[in-house]
Amino acid sequence: MGTGNLYRKYMKNNLFVKMILLFAGITIVTIITFSYLMYLSMSQSALQRQLDVQKRAIESVGNYIGNKYDSVQTMMVDVYRDNQLAFNMSYLMEKPYPDYVRFGLDQYYNNNSSSVDAVQYFRNKLDDDADITSLMMYSAEQQQLYTYNVNRQFKIVSTNAANSYVPDAMYLEEGSNVSLPNIWVKKAVKLNPELKLYGVKVPINNNQTLRNIGQLLVFFDADKIKVSYASMEDKLMGSILVLSAEGEVVFDTSDVYYGKPYPYLEQIESVYDSDGETSQGMIVSKLQRTKGGFTVLSVVPKKEIEASYRGVRSTILTISSICILFAILIPSIFISNFAKRTHNIIRVTRKVKQGDLTVRIADGKEDELGQISKSFNDMLEELNQYIDRVYKAEIKQKHTELAALEARVNPHFLYNTLEVIRMRAISQGASDVGEMIYSLSVLFKSYVHQKPNYTLQDELEACRLYLELFRIRYKDRFAYAFDCSPELKNKKALKMSLQPIIENYILHGLRSASSDNRIDIEVAKQGELISVTVSDNGKGIAPERLGEIKSALAAPENVGESFGLRSIHERLQLLYGDEYGIAIESKLGEGTAVSVYFPDEGEV
């Protein structure tokens, strides 16, 4: 089979095949292009994500150490703010400790209150920060270290130049920076050499003369720095280092360079921006803190980052191949089903075109074709219902009108005859008979006369004429009443929809021996409905008979008794729907209530 034949058979008149092939082609090209671009950008994206993690980590470390540095600065600021404490601090740094103790006792006895104790002040600062390993105050005048150990015990260590290098070390250390603890100071206060510490040193000045009189040294546990980035530790690569202003490593997550000068300091300094790559293939993120004079580094081998996305290319190729396979196979599988369902819809529409309104599309799916099939079936159902309702309703209406006009061969002859009888009755003094004949004559005329628009007022007037006959017949033993608001009288109504109900009461419910017979007709608006309730106090209906009447109302086209009620009920439902019609309630010996429900079709 040639290419031209294949095209004509499978594509020329097949919209689904064209759409699926176009979709598959676009999908394949898109997947290949997207995969290529993804492969090119994956390495940079992975690098950037890792750099973001490293940056957050070094920022957390920088903030942590910066807070410790600020806390030490705040210790001395608070001392200078309190004049009494500053004076006592100067006295402690410039005088022997026994003199300081006697000075404190003298102040207590002379002022009858305890002065602010500098020794106790710094002991309290140790209690405020659990990360402090040791706190020391060096007196340049006395060449002594006032120190607190991890147990918060106060101790005085002599460090004069004759037997210690501490004075020289303290003299050489100038400024206030984060740095490694001095080895001579550690030995003097007998700190564990295995402890990884970093220190913050602040000069102590006399608040009167501003002369330097000593140094405040605070040593922190370097391992506690790990707490600052604990939430990101599983995502970190390489090492996090903290360098002092002299280039010494005060913290190292790899435990390789702690306490030593950083060997790659020159390469680090050559990285001008916060991120860069060194000649050793290391990706460096750098954070410098001028306050405190320290630098936080993140150093990650480039090969370590590349290893995290080494399998990306094969993964992308595999996923792309699977996507292309599905893009071709899945449309091919479904195309035959779509075509079959479409041809079925076309076949059914052709049958409907030929006049077969009973055919239906058998498709229970909820997609677009299923919705089209359901809508088409619903349209056929509504069309059949419309035909049944309109034509049957018209037939019922004609039958009702014919039944009402039976035995009226010559209406004008009846009118003339009744008028002669009425005049004869009046001339003989029988005025009640004349009124009855007049009501009957007008009633006949309303049935025979065809109005283009029939209203509730017309139907109620026909009922009144009919009831008037029996009011005259029974005189004071029968009464009736109408309750209809003026705005409802001009509403459209179905002809002869109430008179059969009243006739049933006269024939079956009226108690001829009683003097309190009454029937009430009430018209009301209920939402979109208009209800007319005809209630009486007559004989009522036995439960068995009431059930038979209700069954007769629910059985269309049935013949037998209750023709009038069934005719009204069927006409209303055929014309307007199942929610309209008649509802009947009755109790034996108490009376009956029949409700008729019309649609509100507006005024005539």
Helices and strands as residue ranges (DSSP letters): H 3-7, I 8-12, H 15-81, H 83-94, H 97-111, H 118-128, E 132-139, E 144-148, E 154-158, H 166-172, E 178-179, H 183-188, E 197-205, E 212-221, G 222-235, E 239-243, E 249-252, H 265-269, E 275-277, E 282-289, E 294-301, H 302-308, H 312-353, H 368-404, H 411-427, H 431-448, H 456-474, G 475-477, E 478-483, H 486-489, H 499-504, I 505-509, E 517-526, E 529-536, H 543-553, H 563-576, E 581-587, E 591-599
